[in-house]
Amino acid sequence: MPARKGYTRAAEIAVDLVRRGLLVPGTLDPEFHPWNLSTEAAPARLHAEAAAELQHSTLLGPGQICFFDITEKALREYPPTDAD
């Protein structure tokens, strides 16, 4: 099940980026709405939801768990380049 391994790794990376304050998880309807959770609770929820989805599916679609917004901290630490 290589696809599941890839999604599991992607979820681990997303959880780490949320934990480090570089991404904010949320929903779109049609505007972005961040989850109303603490910086400790958001990564835990993301991890739990990803694990639950991956038990039942080998293919996840965009936004199936959440959408992300980049934080000001991320923009300071990783400023856009001319190529972006």
C-alpha positions in Angstrom: 0.0 0.0 0.0 2.5 2.7 -1.1 -0.3 5.3 -1.5 -1.2 4.9 2.2 2.4 5.3 3.2 2.7 8.5 1.2 -0.5 10.0 2.7 0.7 9.0 6.2 3.9 10.8 5.6 2.2 13.8 4.2 -0.1 13.9 7.3 3.0 13.7 9.6 4.6 16.7 7.7 1.3 18.7 7.9 1.0 18.0 11.6 4.6 19.2 12.1 4.0 22.4 10.1 0.9 23.1 12.1 2.7 22.4 15.4 5.5 24.7 14.4 3.0 27.5 13.6 3.7 27.6 9.9 0.3 26.4 8.7 -3.2 26.9 10.1 -5.8 24.2 9.4 -9.3 25.1 8.6 -12.3 24.8 6.3 -13.4 26.6 3.1 -17.0 27.7 2.6 -16.0 29.7 0.3 -13.7 31.7 2.5 -11.1 30.1 4.8 -12.1 29.6 8.4 -9.3 28.4 10.7 -10.2 25.7 13.2 -11.0 27.4 16.5 -8.4 25.3 18.4 -5.3 26.0 20.4 -1.9 25.5 18.8 -1.7 22.3 20.8 -5.1 21.0 19.9 -5.0 21.7 16.2 -2.1 19.3 15.4 -3.7 16.6 17.6 -7.1 16.9 15.7 -5.3 16.9 12.3 -3.4 13.8 13.3 -6.5 12.0 14.6 -8.6 12.9 11.5 -5.8 11.8 9.1 -5.4 8.5 10.9 -9.1 7.9 10.9 -9.5 8.7 7.1 -6.5 6.6 6.2 -8.0 3.5 8.0 -10.9 3.7 5.5 -9.4 5.1 2.3 -6.2 4.9 0.3 -7.1 8.0 -1.7 -7.6 11.4 0.0 -8.9 14.4 -2.0 -8.1 18.1 -1.4 -9.9 19.4 1.7 -11.1 15.9 2.8 -9.5 16.5 6.2 -9.0 20.3 6.0 -7.5 23.1 4.1 -4.4 25.2 5.1 -3.5 28.8 5.3 0.1 30.0 5.6 1.0 32.0 8.7 2.9 35.3 9.0 5.6 33.3 10.8 6.0 31.1 7.8 6.3 34.1 5.5 9.0 35.6 7.7 10.9 32.4 7.9 10.5 31.4 4.3 9.9 34.6 2.2 8.6 34.2 -1.3 11.2 34.3 -4.0 11.0 35.8 -7.5 10.3 32.3 -8.8 7.1 32.2 -6.7 
